[in-house]
């Protein structure tokens, strides 16, 4: 970049800074945007480092010496590169690190030096943490998490002046990209809760529920305070006698299971001859803050079972639970069995935790340091704001789900492209304070759910080990929300015949990996070994979607073929067409 161009870029950045500061002050002085303590407070790191930590001095010394040698080598390399000599890099980014994909990061000596210097410092910080020995394993995990967050936040790609793509955009647009970026930032900030930035990840106007998402034909045949129950229209002349109910997570919208034709598990299940029902959870506000976990159970799956039994005249129902919906399903089945109710004929758990001993990085947000802040905030609002939860999940994959959009939206001034899964991901739901308190205590905090009798709901002891219902567990190998090994441990809790299947990809893409258009394989093993690792060693890799494996498992438990049913009954008439109104309420 020539000196005149450098001056032009710096002038634009000066103007950008003045306008940025002015606009941010306006937003922050908005009485509705009172600042709260951040979940990423830097003081938390120092608090964690004071908890029973020992330093491996020999390891730390060796790493420091290696770092100093590499820095010296980098200086020599950079000097040669500036003089036109071709040199090999001292350090390189990982092959899947897309932050440095622009050719200038390797071809321009200045940007190449910035990149390598950043990578060396990043490695050094990580090695420093690795040289620490913690008495508390959870504290170690938190320190590593916060360190990674800091390292990725200070990447030169996140700064306008040190990102070659942004600098080119400034010159080409005469600074218009920065102005557009400011507008994008302020718009996001105004639409965010006080304690989180809801960054736009996709074009919000590109999708309409009932048109290009969630458009499998069906009717809402029942509703209460917490749910609408949808029955889908049969697409076959004959259907299975035993109907099928889906329970999605109550902190998300149900239509992740009914995206477009290529990814709709609902539409595919209907085409296989199932009479399909799904719960559409309400997006609660503070008026429903008193609703507890028992209400979600009774007004959710139990109410749905009552309606389905009346509509189909079937006393047996196959039920699928996704994520938290699966945790709720297991709890509900234990509760019902204790009361002599055997209507649930089979259980399918999609990326579900029953044993919360290994919650993965999401546990960082539920530590002793962070949880009091969360609880205080939720108690004041009456709800857990789904947008806060959405940001927390995004920061588990911060470079791909946060910083890439920060650069694209705010520095480059571009609008994100339409992406249906990210549209769903940003369409979060709230959770009542009462439900949050119960759920967090008995799962992530105390892991009581797998302790028979440790959890009681309306006087009924929850005992998962007594569940003998045939069960199917699906986990995904790259899931960062529900670790597949942790899901496997949950599968071992139940006492009935259990099939465990591992799918490729992650929490969303691995589940909606369709038969005709999916690209991820799955692993099967008929034996439920003592450990997840042993199970995987004995597994067989199968190309294509796990859907067919599940259909082969659930079909024999679905009864005889009967004439296709119409939606609803005289008692439960159509209230409105699917997708219904509850799913359309956005935060």
Secondary structure, 3 states (H helix, E strand, C coil): CCHHHHHHHHHHHHHHHHHHHHHHHHHHCCHHHCCCCCCCCCHHHHHHHCCCEEECHHHHHHHHHHHHHHHHHHHHHHHHHHCCCCCCCCCCCCCCCHHHCCCHHHHCHHHHHHHHHHHHHHHHHHHHHHCEEECCHHHHHHHHHHHHHHHHHCCHHHCHHHCHHHHHHHHHHCCHHHHHHHHHHHHHHHCCCCCCCCCCCCCCCCCCECCCECCCCEEEEEECCCEEEEEECCCCCEEECCEEEEECCCCECHHHHCCCCCCCHHHHHHHCCCCEEEEEECCCCHHHCCCCHHHHHHHHHHHHHHHHHHHHCCCCEEEEEECHHHHHHHHHHHHHHHCCCCCEEEEEEECCCCCCCCCHHHHHHHCHHHHHHHHHHHHHHCEECHHHHHHHHHHHHHHHHHHHHHHHHHHCCCCCCCCHHHHHHHCECCEEHHHHHHHHHHHHHCCCCCCCCCCEECCEECCHHHCCCCEEEEEECCCCCCCHHHHHHHHCCCCCCEEEEEECCCCCCCCCCCCCCCCCCEEECCCCCCCHHHHHHCCEEECCCCHHHHHHHHHHHCCCEEECCCCCCCCCCCCEECCCCHHHCCC
